[in-house]
Amino acid sequence: MSSLAAAFRLIHAGWIMTREGVITALPAEGLTGLPAFGHRIAGLLARRRVRSTKRSERMSRAMNRLGPSYVKLGQFLATRPDIVGRDVALDLALLQDRLDHFSQEAAIKAVEGSLGRSIDDLFVSFGPPIAAASIAQVHPAEVMRDGVPHKVAVKVIRPGVRQRFARDLESFFMLARLQERYVPATRRLRPVEVAQTLAQTTRIEMDLRLEAAALSEIAENVKDDVGFRVPTVDWERTGRDVLTLEWIDGVKMSDIEGLRAAGYDLVKLAETLIQSFLRHTLRDGFFHADMHPGNLFVDPQGTIVAVDFGITGRLSKKERRFLAEILYGFIKRDYQRVAEVHFEAGYVPHRHDAASFAQAIRAIGEPIHGQSAETISMAKLLTLLFEVTELFDMQTRPELLLLQKTMVVVEGVSRTLDPHFNMWKAAEPVVSDYIRESLGPVGIMADARESGFALLHLLRQTPDLVKRFERISFELDRMAENGLRFELETSEAIGRAAARGSRWGRFALVLIALAVLGIGFGFHL
């Protein structure tokens, strides 16, 4: 029955997106036959009032009507232009995550249930919500420290959101499995794996202890940095469903006139923002992946303060070196080295010719050096780079796509602050320092030390590895002599599971097809 319910939820979602004009707003180039006919029908069924609105507005309205799960799905797909296309991904990046507030009583109940203490014991005051999103809402509150009240921000998980996500994720998985099974052209995008990634990221985002941990880690990373910080976590009042943070009094970076009126140096803020992001990415390998201007404040001291760490990204040492060498190679016009880095990292298969790949890289780099520095976009460069590498069979790298998406946003904020912002001049000191530290003598010594520890760890495990190898060798010999055997119960269980999956898959397809036919028939009547 759960499969039947998931199918009905998919039909409902499809109808909402059709009525809100999302389907007809999607690109139709190359569609033929039934898909092209369906696209035309979707255009006829869309509400008249939405036909003149922008695609991003249609998507935002539809996703908010469908609820928190679909808002998060849209935001997640905004980080995957390899799946939805660059233009659609840019529209999804504008998706506004704003839902109605839930009641004060429900918020208090969630806080008390998560922390096991009464609201009066936890807070001197607990005010009504000031902002609400798909997963949580924020309340102003006060706590008593050393006899003095201090204002804090309390983030509270939306009641029932986990159950809602679980139900909708079941529908997403059904659609992904049907797509992977019946649409061979989409298998390279690994739709089931995409759904699994979405499920994992939302589970992480719905545990506010993990967001608190991310804040704490970044606070340690940036404690000596000038011009950037994050709010302090109140761990005593933080749990799975509640996150209590230092209250930030400042001007949002989306309020350009407010920043200017407060006397802040906008040019300096733009430079500090991009350099801070690059330090977090290259030096620390851990960055805030949702740095839109609504999540960035400037406090009275002129320091940038970032909030809302529900989405973060990580890069391994290999990815960081890859990124730094690519950027440095473009700065120095060393396209052969940029190409070599791709092959060394294993991103481009060795069956391709390095010289041909370097030629493709040059086609990206040379036009950039013919422009004035303030018109050169690093985010656009990475977008073009990923398009070229796709021609050379570079596999999708989700962590690099998340980085690219975040860089697009951060660079956009910096250019809003300073229309003549020179991205390369601001980035060069950070990238050069990283190259010098990671690839110079200090970096070589660090790599040698890590290699030594890894070798020592391997030597300690040698006895256990030898025993495992002996067991595997014995089992392989036994299989070679007797063959691979299944118990009767195992074979029957596999058969039942396969039959059940096939039956439900056919039933869901028939149900969806009947619904589409019914919609079309009703329209013609």
C-alpha positions in Angstrom: 0.0 0.0 0.0 2.9 2.3 0.6 3.8 2.1 -3.1 0.2 2.9 -4.1 0.3 6.0 -1.8 3.7 7.1 -3.2 2.2 6.8 -6.8 -0.7 9.0 -5.8 1.6 11.5 -4.3 3.6 11.7 -7.5 0.5 12.2 -9.5 -0.6 15.0 -7.2 2.8 16.7 -7.4 2.7 16.4 -11.2 -0.7 18.0 -11.3 0.4 20.9 -9.1 3.5 21.6 -11.2 1.4 21.4 -14.4 -1.2 23.9 -13.0 1.5 26.3 -11.8 3.1 26.3 -15.3 6.4 24.6 -14.2 6.2 21.8 -16.8 5.5 24.1 -19.7 8.3 26.4 -18.6 10.9 23.7 -18.9 13.0 23.5 -22.1 11.2 21.5 -24.9 14.0 21.4 -27.5 14.5 18.0 -28.9 11.3 16.5 -27.5 9.3 14.3 -30.0 6.4 12.0 -29.9 4.6 11.5 -26.6 6.9 13.8 -24.5 6.3 16.6 -26.9 2.6 16.0 -26.8 2.6 16.0 -23.0 4.5 19.3 -22.9 1.9 20.9 -25.1 -1.0 19.5 -23.0 0.8 20.8 -19.8 0.9 24.3 -21.4 -2.9 24.2 -22.0 -3.6 23.0 -18.5 -1.5 25.7 -16.8 -3.4 28.5 -15.0 -3.7 31.5 -17.3 -2.3 33.9 -14.6 1.0 32.0 -14.4 1.7 31.9 -18.1 3.3 35.4 -18.1 5.4 34.9 -14.9 9.0 34.0 -14.8 10.0 30.3 -14.5 11.7 30.9 -11.2 8.5 32.3 -9.8 6.5 29.4 -11.1 8.9 26.9 -9.5 8.9 28.8 -6.2 5.1 28.8 -6.0 4.7 25.1 -7.0 7.4 24.0 -4.5 5.9 25.9 -1.6 2.5 24.5 -2.4 3.9 21.0 -2.4 5.6 21.5 1.0 9.0 21.3 2.7 10.3 18.2 0.9 9.8 19.7 -2.6 11.4 23.0 -1.5 14.5 21.0 -0.4 14.4 19.0 -3.6 14.4 22.2 -5.6 17.3 23.6 -3.6 19.2 20.3 -3.9 18.7 20.2 -7.7 20.0 23.7 -7.9 23.4 22.3 -7.0 23.2 19.7 -9.8 23.2 21.5 -13.2 24.4 18.2 -14.6 20.9 16.8 -14.0 18.5 19.7 -14.6 20.7 21.9 -16.9 22.4 25.1 -16.1 19.5 27.5 -16.8 17.0 25.5 -14.7 19.6 25.2 -11.9 20.0 29.0 -11.8 16.2 29.4 -11.5 16.1 26.8 -8.7 18.8 28.7 -6.9 16.4 31.6 -6.6 13.8 29.4 -4.8 12.5 31.2 -1.8 12.4 28.9 1.2 9.6 30.7 3.1 6.6 28.9 4.7 4.0 29.9 7.2 4.9 30.0 10.8 3.8 27.2 13.1 2.2 28.0 16.4 4.1 29.3 19.5 2.6 26.4 21.5 4.0 23.8 19.1 7.5 25.5 19.2 7.5 25.4 23.0 6.5 21.8 23.0 9.3 20.9 20.6 11.9 22.8 22.7 10.8 21.2 25.9 10.6 17.7 24.3 14.0 18.0 22.8 15.9 19.4 25.8 13.8 17.8 28.6 13.4 21.0 30.5 10.6 23.6 30.8 10.7 26.7 28.7 10.8 28.9 31.8 13.8 27.0 33.1 15.6 27.4 29.7 14.8 31.0 28.8 14.0 34.2 30.5 11.7 35.0 27.6 10.8 33.2 24.4 9.3 35.4 21.7 7.1 34.7 18.7 8.8 33.5 15.4 10.4 36.0 13.2 11.3 33.8 10.2 10.0 30.4 9.0 11.5 28.1 6.4 10.7 24.5 5.2 12.5 22.7 8.0 12.6 25.1 11.0 11.7 28.6 12.2 13.6 31.1 14.4 12.5 32.7 17.6 14.1 35.5 19.6 14.7 34.7 23.2 16.7 35.7 26.2 18.9 33.7 28.6 20.4 34.7 31.9 24.2 34.7 32.2 26.0 36.1 35.3 22.8 37.8 36.3 22.5 39.6 33.0 20.0 38.8 30.2 21.5 38.0 26.8 19.5 37.9 23.6 19.8 34.6 21.6 18.2 33.1 18.4 16.5 29.8 18.8 16.0 27.6 15.8 13.2 25.0 16.2 12.4 22.1 13.9 9.0 22.2 12.2 6.6 19.6 13.9 6.0 16.5 11.7 8.6 17.5 9.1 10.5 14.3 9.4 7.4 12.2 8.8 6.5 14.4 5.8 10.0 14.0 4.3 9.9 10.2 4.8 6.7 10.0 2.9 7.8 12.3 0.0 11.2 10.6 -0.2 9.4 7.3 -0.8 7.8 9.0 -3.9 11.2 10.3 -5.0 12.7 6.9 -4.8 9.8 5.3 -6.7 10.2 7.9 -9.5 14.0 7.4 -9.6 13.7 3.6 -9.8 11.1 3.9 -12.6 13.3 6.4 -14.5 16.4 4.2 -14.1 14.5 1.1 -15.3 12.4 2.5 -18.2 14.4 5.5 -19.4 17.9 4.2 -20.4 19.1 7.6 -21.5 19.0 8.9 -17.9 20.8 6.0 -16.3 24.2 7.9 -16.6 22.7 10.5 -14.2 22.2 7.7 -11.5 18.7 8.9 -10.4 18.5 6.4 -7.5 21.9 7.6 -6.2 20.8 11.2 -6.5 17.7 10.3 -4.4 19.9 8.7 -1.8 22.1 11.8 -1.6 19.1 14.0 -1.1 17.8 11.7 1.6 21.1 11.8 3.4 21.5 15.6 3.2 18.0 16.2 4.5 18.6 13.8 7.4 21.7 15.7 8.4 19.9 19.1 8.0 17.1 17.9 10.3 19.4 17.2 13.2 20.3 20.6 14.5 23.1 19.1 16.6 25.0 18.6 13.4 24.5 22.2 12.3 25.8 23.2 15.7 28.8 21.0 15.2 29.4 22.6 11.8 29.3 26.0 13.4 31.7 25.0 16.1 34.2 23.5 13.5 34.1 26.6 11.3 34.5 28.8 14.4 37.7 27.0 15.3 38.9 27.3 11.7 38.4 31.0 11.5 39.3 32.1 15.1 42.4 33.9 13.9 40.9 35.3 10.7 40.2 39.0 10.4 36.8 40.2 9.1 34.8 37.0 9.3 33.2 35.0 12.1 30.2 32.8 12.9 27.7 32.9 15.9 28.6 31.2 19.2 26.6 28.0 19.9 24.8 27.7 23.3 25.3 23.9 23.7 23.3 23.8 26.9 20.2 24.8 25.0 20.9 22.8 21.8 19.5 19.4 20.9 18.2 17.4 17.9 15.2 19.7 17.4 16.6 23.0 18.9 19.6 25.1 18.1 20.4 28.2 20.3 22.8 30.7 19.0 24.2 34.1 19.8 21.9 36.9 18.5 23.5 38.8 15.7 22.8 42.6 15.6 23.9 43.7 12.2 22.9 44.8 8.7 22.1 42.0 6.1 24.4 42.0 3.1 21.3 42.1 0.9 20.6 45.6 2.2 23.2 47.6 0.2 21.7 51.0 1.0 21.7 50.0 4.7 25.4 49.0 4.6 26.3 52.2 2.8 24.3 54.3 5.3 26.1 52.6 8.2 29.4 53.8 6.7 30.9 50.3 5.8 33.5 50.0 3.1 31.7 48.0 0.5 34.8 47.4 -1.6 36.6 46.0 1.4 33.6 43.8 2.4 33.5 42.3 -1.1 37.2 41.4 -0.9 36.9 40.0 2.6 33.9 37.9 1.6 35.5 36.2 -1.4 38.9 35.7 0.4 37.1 34.2 3.4 35.2 31.7 1.3 38.4 30.7 -0.6 40.3 30.2 2.7 37.5 28.0 4.0 37.6 26.0 0.8 41.3 25.7 0.2 42.8 25.9 3.7 40.1 24.1 5.7 38.3 22.0 3.1 35.0 22.9 4.8 32.8 25.7 3.6 29.3 27.2 4.1 27.4 26.1 1.0 24.4 28.4 1.3 26.1 31.9 1.5 23.3 33.9 -0.1 23.1 37.5 1.1 20.2 36.8 3.5 22.5 34.5 5.5 25.3 37.1 5.7 25.3 40.0 8.2 27.8 42.8 8.9 28.1 43.5 12.7 28.8 47.0 14.2 32.6 46.2 14.1 32.4 45.7 10.3 32.9 41.9 10.6 31.0 39.6 8.3 28.9 37.1 10.2 27.5 34.0 8.5 24.4 32.2 9.7 22.3 29.1 8.8 24.8 26.3 8.4 22.3 23.6 7.4 24.1 23.0 4.1 27.9 22.7 4.1 30.5 21.3 1.7 33.7 19.4 2.1 36.7 19.0 -0.2 39.4 16.4 0.4 43.1 17.4 0.1 43.1 16.1 -3.5 40.1 18.2 -4.5 41.6 21.3 -2.9 44.9 20.9 -4.7 43.0 20.2 -7.9 41.0 23.5 -7.5 44.0 25.6 -6.5 46.2 24.4 -9.4 43.5 24.9 -11.9 42.9 28.5 -10.7 46.6 29.2 -10.5 47.1 27.7 -14.0 44.5 30.0 -15.5 46.0 33.0 -13.7 49.4 32.1 -15.2 48.0 30.9 -18.6 49.6 27.5 -18.0 47.0 25.4 -19.8 49.1 22.4 -20.2 49.5 22.2 -16.4 45.7 22.6 -15.9 45.2 19.6 -18.2 47.8 17.5 -16.5 46.1 18.2 -13.1 42.9 16.7 -14.4 44.7 13.5 -15.5 46.8 13.3 -12.3 43.6 13.5 -10.2 42.0 10.8 -12.2 39.1 13.0 -13.3 39.7 12.6 -17.0 40.3 9.0 -18.2 43.8 8.4 -19.5 42.5 7.1 -22.8 42.1 10.7 -23.9 44.9 12.8 -25.3 46.4 15.3 -22.9 47.4 17.7 -25.6 43.8 17.8 -27.0 42.4 18.4 -23.6 44.9 21.3 -23.0 43.7 22.7 -26.3 40.1 22.7 -25.0 41.3 24.3 -21.8 43.0 27.1 -23.8 39.7 27.8 -25.6 38.3 28.7 -22.2 41.3 30.6 -20.8 42.4 32.8 -23.7 39.1 34.7 -24.1 39.3 35.5 -20.4 42.7 37.1 -20.7 41.4 39.3 -23.4 38.9 41.0 -21.0 39.3 43.5 -18.3 39.8 41.8 -14.9 36.6 43.1 -13.3 34.5 41.4 -16.0 36.0 38.0 -15.5 33.8 35.6 -13.5 35.6 32.7 -11.7 32.2 31.0 -11.3 31.6 31.2 -15.0 35.1 29.9 -15.7 34.3 26.8 -13.6 31.0 26.3 -15.3 32.7 26.4 -18.7 35.4 24.1 -17.4 32.9 21.5 -16.3 31.2 21.7 -19.6 34.5 21.0 -21.4 35.5 18.2 -19.1 32.1 16.5 -19.7 33.2 16.2 -23.4 36.2 14.2 -22.1 34.1 11.9 -20.0 34.8 13.5 -16.6 32.5 11.8 -14.1 30.1 14.0 -12.1 31.7 15.3 -8.9 28.9 16.4 -6.5 31.4 18.1 -4.2 32.8 20.2 -7.0 29.3 21.1 -8.3 28.3 22.3 -4.8 31.5 24.4 -4.7 30.7 25.8 -8.1 27.1 26.7 -7.0 28.4 28.4 -3.9 31.0 30.3 -5.7 28.4 31.6 -8.1 26.4 33.0 -5.2 29.4 34.4 -3.3 30.9 36.0 -6.4 27.5 37.5 -7.1 27.3 39.0 -3.6 30.8 40.5 -4.0 29.9 42.1 -7.4 26.7 43.5 -5.9 28.8 45.2 -3.2 31.4 46.4 -5.7 30.3 46.4 -9.4 34.0 46.7 -10.4 35.1 43.9 -8.2 38.3 42.2 -9.5 37.8 38.6 -8.6 41.3 37.4 -9.7 43.1 40.2 -7.8 41.2 39.3 -4.6 41.7 35.6 -5.1 45.4 35.6 -6.0 46.9 36.0 -2.5 44.8 33.2 -1.1 45.4 30.8 -4.0 49.2 31.6 -4.0 49.5 31.1 -0.3 47.8 27.7 -0.6 49.9 26.6 -3.5 53.1 27.7 -1.7 52.1 25.9 1.5 50.7 22.7 0.0 53.1 22.2 -2.9 56.2 23.7 -1.4 58.7 22.3 1.1 56.2 22.6 4.0 53.6 20.7 2.0 56.0 18.0 1.0 57.1 17.4 4.6 53.4 17.2 5.6 52.7 14.7 2.9 55.7 12.6 3.9 54.5 12.6 7.5 51.0 11.5 6.5 52.5 8.8 4.3 54.6 7.5 7.2 51.7 7.3 9.5 49.6 5.5 6.9 52.4 3.0 6.3 52.8 2.4 10.0 49.1 1.9 10.4 49.2 -0.7 7.5 52.1 -2.5 9.1 50.1 -2.8 12.3 47.3 -4.5 10.4 49.5 -6.9 8.5 48.7 -10.0 10.7 45.0 -9.4 10.4 45.2 -8.8 6.7 47.1 -12.1 6.2 44.4 -14.0 8.1 41.7 -12.4 6.0 43.5 -13.3 2.8 43.8 -16.9 4.0 40.1 -17.1 4.6 39.2 -15.5 1.3 41.6 -17.9 -0.5 40.0 -20.9 1.2 36.5 -19.8 0.3 37.5 -19.2 -3.4 39.0 -22.7 -3.6 35.8 -24.2 -2.1 33.6 -22.3 -4.6 35.8 -23.5 -7.5 35.4 -27.1 -6.4 31.7 -27.0 -5.4 30.2 -24.0 -7.3 28.1 -21.2 -5.8 25.1 -22.7 -3.9 21.9 -21.1 -2.5 19.7 -22.6 0.2 16.2 -23.3 -1.0 14.7 -20.6 1.4 17.1 -18.0 0.0 16.2 -18.8 -3.6 12.5 -18.6 -2.8 12.9 -15.3 -1.0 14.7 -13.8 -3.9 12.0 -14.9 -6.3 9.2 -13.5 -4.1 11.0 -10.2 -3.8 11.6 -9.9 -7.6 8.0 -10.7 -8.3 6.7 -8.3 -5.8 8.9 -5.5 -7.1 7.9 -6.2 -10.7 4.2 -6.3 -9.8 4.2 -3.0 -7.9 6.3 -1.3 -10.7 3.7 -2.4 -13.3 0.9 -1.3 -11.1 2.4 2.2 -10.5 3.0 2.7 -14.2 -0.5 1.7 -15.1 -1.9 4.0 -12.3 0.2 7.0 -13.5 -0.8 6.3 -17.2 -4.5 6.2 -16.3 -4.3 9.4 -14.4 -2.6 11.2 -17.4 -5.3 9.8 -19.7 -8.0 10.9 -17.3 -6.6 14.4 -17.2 -6.4 14.6 -21.0 -10.0 13.1 -21.4 -11.4 15.6 -18.9 -9.7 18.4 -20.7 -11.2 17.5 -24.1 -14.7 17.1 -22.5 
